[in-house]
Amino acid sequence: MPAEPRHHAPMPDGGAHPSPSSSPSAASAGMHVGRRLGALIVDWVIASAISAGFLDYHPLATLGVFALMTALLLMTLGATIGHRLFGLVVRRNADGGVPCRPLQAVVRTVALCLVVPAGIWGPDGRGLHDVWAGTAVGRR
């Protein structure tokens, strides 16, 4: 016997609760990992080129360029160059807004640079770095 659909009670302001499929985290659950990985590779290649051209391609310099580029672009545009090329955007999880707030962009970037949080994914499709920062990756 099929289960009955769940209906949401109206909110006090008269609106309906958002459906799970419309929330940024639910939207990111179906996001293809290939797009995210492709965006990350593009961003790393750009950071590597800048590091090779100006900073003797030192590994920490490359990481620093990557972190600075990522944080600044997330704070201002809501997406890195790689995200733009792959049609992605990083939204605030609380309200779905773009761009991230400065603290969210910094927390997400630092956690991403630690690598391990980005490799741990929750059931909603968000990496631990997105959970910590209160962000979600979605389609533009």
Secondary structure, 3 states (H helix, E strand, C coil): CCCCCCCCCECCCCCECCCHHHCHHHHHHCCCHHHHHHHHHHHHHHHHHHHHHHCCCCHHHHHHHHHHHHHHHHHHCCCCHHHHHCCEEEEECCCCCCCCCHHHHHHHHHHHHCCHHHHCECCCCCEHHHHHHCEEEEEC
